[in-house]
Amino acid sequence: MRNQFSGGRSPGSRKRPALLWLLLPYVAFLAVLPLVNRVTPTVLGLPFLFFWMLVATLLTPLSVGLARRADRKRGRA
């Protein structure tokens, strides 16, 4: 039976470049961690590692919002 929405392909098999925004928190938290694991430079009175984790935490909802916005623009949600 053919799927009427995607021309026979399953919905998950379509390319969704907007989901690349969801890789941003992963990269910010894990991949960059060895590079930012420092104490000596302090930013706003915080050790650099704590400051980086704060920035990465604030970046997460932003990247999820951008992925959702791009999906809605393409008519997916």
MARFI-669594 format. One record per residue: residue in three letters; z, y, x of N, C-alpha, C in turn. Coordinates in pm, 1 decimal, padded with zeros to 6 digits, always signed. Example, Ala and Ser with C-alpha at 12.3 -4.5 7.8 and 13.67 -1.06 7.14 Angstrom:
<'ALA' <+00780.0 -00569.0 +01319.0> <+00780.0 -00450.0 +01230.0> <+00780.0 -00330.0 +01320.0>>
<'SER' <+00708.0 -00225.0 +01285.0> <+00714.0 -00106.0 +01367.0> <+00787.0 +00003.0 +01290.0>>
% end
This chain:
<'MET' <+00000.0 -00118.1 +00084.2> <+00000.0 +00000.0 +00000.0> <+00000.0 +00124.4 +00088.8>>
<'ARG' <-00082.2 +00218.2 +00057.5> <-00100.7 +00336.9 +00140.6> <-00002.4 +00447.1 +00098.9>>
<'ASN' <+00054.9 +00511.6 +00196.7> <+00147.6 +00620.2 +00170.7> <+00068.3 +00745.3 +00133.2>>
<'GLN' <+00100.4 +00805.3 +00019.3> <+00021.3 +00917.7 -00030.5> <+00045.7 +01047.5 +00046.1>>
<'PHE' <+00155.5 +01058.2 +00119.4> <+00188.4 +01182.8 +00185.4> <+00132.1 +01192.8 +00326.9>>
<'SER' <+00118.4 +01083.5 +00396.1> <+00080.8 +01093.2 +00536.3> <-00044.3 +01013.5 +00569.9>>
<'GLY' <-00121.1 +00976.5 +00473.3> <-00245.5 +00906.3 +00502.2> <-00224.7 +00765.6 +00555.5>>
<'GLY' <-00119.8 +00696.6 +00511.2> <-00098.5 +00559.3 +00552.8> <+00005.8 +00542.9 +00661.6>>
<'ARG' <+00043.1 +00650.3 +00726.8> <+00146.4 +00640.2 +00830.4> <+00283.9 +00658.6 +00768.5>>
<'SER' <+00383.0 +00603.0 +00833.2> <+00518.3 +00623.0 +00782.8> <+00561.5 +00766.3 +00814.4>>
<'PRO' <+00652.1 +00824.0 +00734.8> <+00691.6 +00963.4 +00755.9> <+00751.3 +00988.8 +00893.7>>
<'GLY' <+00817.3 +00892.6 +00952.4> <+00877.9 +00912.3 +01083.4> <+00779.9 +00908.1 +01198.1>>
<'SER' <+00657.1 +00864.8 +01173.5> <+00562.0 +00850.8 +01283.1> <+00484.8 +00979.1 +01311.8>>
<'ARG' <+00501.6 +01080.2 +01228.8> <+00432.9 +01207.6 +01253.2> <+00500.1 +01282.6 +01366.9>>
<'LYS' <+00420.1 +01360.2 +01438.4> <+00476.8 +01440.0 +01546.8> <+00553.8 +01556.7 +01487.9>>
<'ARG' <+00669.2 +01581.5 +01544.5> <+00753.8 +01691.0 +01498.9> <+00800.2 +01770.5 +01619.2>>
<'PRO' <+00715.4 +01860.4 +01669.5> <+00753.4 +01935.9 +01789.2> <+00875.5 +02024.5 +01767.7>>
<'ALA' <+00907.9 +02056.5 +01643.5> <+01025.2 +02138.8 +01616.9> <+01153.5 +02067.2 +01658.5>>
<'LEU' <+01150.4 +01936.1 +01660.4> <+01270.7 +01861.3 +01698.4> <+01302.3 +01873.2 +01847.1>>
<'LEU' <+01210.3 +01927.1 +01923.7> <+01238.9 +01950.0 +02065.7> <+01350.3 +02052.7 +02083.2>>
<'TRP' <+01370.9 +02138.4 +01983.0> <+01482.8 +02233.2 +01989.0> <+01615.5 +02159.1 +01994.4>>
<'LEU' <+01619.3 +02037.3 +01940.1> <+01743.9 +01961.1 +01939.1> <+01777.3 +01901.6 +02075.1>>
<'LEU' <+01683.1 +01905.5 +02167.3> <+01712.8 +01862.0 +02303.6> <+01787.9 +01968.5 +02382.9>>
<'LEU' <+01780.6 +02091.1 +02338.4> <+01845.4 +02200.8 +02409.4> <+01996.6 +02180.9 +02426.6>>
<'PRO' <+02071.8 +02143.0 +02322.1> <+02215.7 +02120.1 +02343.6> <+02242.8 +02004.9 +02439.9>>
<'TYR' <+02163.0 +01899.8 +02431.1> <+02181.0 +01787.2 +02522.8> <+02164.1 +01832.7 +02667.4>>
<'VAL' <+02059.4 +01907.1 +02691.9> <+02033.5 +01955.4 +02827.9> <+02143.0 +02051.8 +02870.9>>
<'ALA' <+02185.4 +02139.2 +02779.6> <+02287.4 +02237.9 +02813.6> <+02421.9 +02173.1 +02845.9>>
<'PHE' <+02457.0 +02067.4 +02774.9> <+02586.7 +02004.8 +02798.7> <+02583.8 +01903.1 +02912.2>>
<'LEU' <+02485.8 +01814.0 +02913.4> <+02491.8 +01701.7 +03005.8> <+02404.5 +01716.0 +03130.2>>
<'ALA' <+02280.5 +01751.8 +03114.0> <+02189.5 +01752.2 +03227.5> <+02223.3 +01862.3 +03328.0>>
<'VAL' <+02275.6 +01974.2 +03280.0> <+02304.4 +02086.5 +03367.8> <+02447.1 +02079.9 +03423.0>>
<'LEU' <+02527.6 +01991.0 +03371.9> <+02668.7 +01983.9 +03409.9> <+02692.6 +01973.5 +03561.0>>
<'PRO' <+02619.8 +01890.6 +03635.2> <+02645.1 +01887.4 +03780.0> <+02616.3 +02020.7 +03849.4>>
<'LEU' <+02530.7 +02101.2 +03793.0> <+02496.9 +02229.5 +03854.3> <+02600.2 +02337.7 +03824.9>>
<'VAL' <+02669.5 +02326.9 +03714.2> <+02763.4 +02432.0 +03674.2> <+02909.0 +02392.2 +03695.7>>
<'ASN' <+02935.1 +02278.7 +03753.1> <+03071.3 +02231.3 +03773.2> <+03135.9 +02307.3 +03889.2>>
<'ARG' <+03173.8 +02430.9 +03861.3> <+03234.5 +02518.2 +03960.5> <+03352.5 +02592.0 +03897.8>>
<'VAL' <+03442.2 +02635.6 +03982.6> <+03555.3 +02713.4 +03934.5> <+03549.3 +02855.3 +03989.5>>
<'THR' <+03498.0 +02870.5 +04110.4> <+03510.5 +02998.6 +04180.7> <+03446.2 +03117.6 +04112.2>>
<'PRO' <+03322.4 +03117.5 +04067.0> <+03281.4 +03239.3 +03997.1> <+03345.7 +03243.1 +03859.2>>
<'THR' <+03411.4 +03351.6 +03830.7> <+03471.8 +03366.1 +03698.1> <+03390.2 +03465.9 +03617.1>>
<'VAL' <+03369.3 +03432.7 +03492.4> <+03295.0 +03518.3 +03400.5> <+03386.1 +03548.1 +03282.2>>
<'LEU' <+03408.5 +03674.7 +03257.3> <+03499.5 +03718.4 +03149.8> <+03638.5 +03657.0 +03164.6>>
<'GLY' <+03680.6 +03637.0 +03286.7> <+03812.5 +03581.1 +03312.8> <+03821.5 +03430.2 +03300.3>>
<'LEU' <+03709.8 +03364.3 +03273.5> <+03708.3 +03219.2 +03259.0> <+03641.4 +03155.9 +03380.7>>
<'PRO' <+03688.4 +03038.8 +03422.2> <+03612.6 +02967.3 +03524.7> <+03471.1 +02939.0 +03474.3>>
<'PHE' <+03376.2 +02931.7 +03566.3> <+03236.5 +02921.7 +03527.0> <+03208.6 +02801.5 +03437.7>>
<'LEU' <+03272.8 +02687.1 +03465.0> <+03250.3 +02568.1 +03383.0> <+03292.9 +02591.9 +03238.2>>
<'PHE' <+03406.7 +02654.9 +03216.7> <+03452.0 +02684.1 +03080.4> <+03358.0 +02781.8 +03011.3>>
<'PHE' <+03316.2 +02883.1 +03085.5> <+03221.5 +02979.4 +03029.0> <+03091.3 +02909.8 +02989.7>>
<'TRP' <+03043.4 +02818.5 +03074.8> <+02919.1 +02747.2 +03044.6> <+02934.7 +02660.6 +02919.5>>
<'MET' <+03046.3 +02593.1 +02904.8> <+03069.5 +02511.3 +02786.2> <+03076.4 +02598.1 +02660.2>>
<'LEU' <+03133.0 +02717.0 +02671.8> <+03136.6 +02809.2 +02558.4> <+02994.5 +02850.7 +02520.5>>
<'VAL' <+02913.9 +02886.1 +02618.3> <+02775.2 +02925.9 +02591.6> <+02696.2 +02809.7 +02531.3>>
<'ALA' <+02713.6 +02689.2 +02585.3> <+02641.4 +02572.7 +02533.8> <+02684.7 +02541.1 +02390.7>>
<'THR' <+02812.1 +02559.2 +02359.9> <+02861.0 +02534.8 +02224.7> <+02802.1 +02635.5 +02126.5>>
<'LEU' <+02789.0 +02759.4 +02168.0> <+02729.5 +02860.6 +02081.1> <+02578.8 +02842.4 +02068.6>>
<'LEU' <+02517.4 +02780.5 +02166.2> <+02373.6 +02757.0 +02163.6> <+02335.3 +02643.5 +02069.1>>
<'THR' <+02426.6 +02551.5 +02043.8> <+02396.6 +02435.6 +01960.9> <+02357.4 +02472.1 +01817.5>>
<'PRO' <+02435.6 +02551.2 +01743.4> <+02391.7 +02584.9 +01607.5> <+02263.2 +02667.7 +01606.1>>
<'LEU' <+02242.8 +02746.1 +01710.5> <+02119.2 +02823.5 +01719.8> <+01998.2 +02731.7 +01731.0>>
<'SER' <+02007.9 +02629.9 +01815.1> <+01894.6 +02537.8 +01832.4> <+01871.9 +02452.7 +01707.7>>
<'VAL' <+01978.9 +02412.9 +01639.7> <+01963.9 +02337.3 +01515.5> <+01899.4 +02425.8 +01408.7>>
<'GLY' <+01939.5 +02550.9 +01403.1> <+01879.0 +02643.7 +01308.3> <+01731.1 +02667.3 +01336.5>>
<'LEU' <+01694.8 +02677.2 +01464.6> <+01553.8 +02694.5 +01498.9> <+01471.9 +02571.3 +01463.0>>
<'ALA' <+01527.7 +02452.7 +01481.9> <+01457.0 +02330.4 +01444.8> <+01439.3 +02322.8 +01293.7>>
<'ARG' <+01542.0 +02360.4 +01219.0> <+01532.2 +02358.8 +01072.6> <+01431.3 +02461.7 +01023.3>>
<'ARG' <+01434.4 +02577.8 +01084.0> <+01340.7 +02683.1 +01044.6> <+01196.0 +02640.9 +01069.0>>
<'ALA' <+01170.4 +02578.5 +01183.2> <+01035.5 +02532.4 +01214.0> <+00991.7 +02421.4 +01118.8>>
<'ASP' <+01082.8 +02332.8 +01082.3> <+01049.9 +02226.7 +00986.7> <+01019.7 +02284.8 +00847.9>>
<'ARG' <+01099.0 +02382.8 +00807.7> <+01074.1 +02445.0 +00676.4> <+00942.5 +02519.8 +00674.5>>
<'LYS' <+00907.8 +02579.6 +00789.1> <+00781.9 +02652.3 +00797.3> <+00663.0 +02558.7 +00781.0>>
<'ARG' <+00678.8 +02435.8 +00828.7> <+00572.1 +02335.9 +00815.1> <+00578.8 +02263.6 +00680.2>>
<'GLY' <+00676.1 +02297.8 +00596.7> <+00685.3 +02240.3 +00463.5> <+00749.7 +02104.3 +00459.7>>
<'ARG' <+00848.1 +02081.1 +00545.0> <+00912.5 +01950.2 +00551.6> <+01045.7 +01944.8 +00480.0>>
<'ALA' <+01108.8 +02056.2 +00457.4> <+01241.2 +02050.8 +00396.3> <+01243.2 +02138.1 +00280.3>>
% end
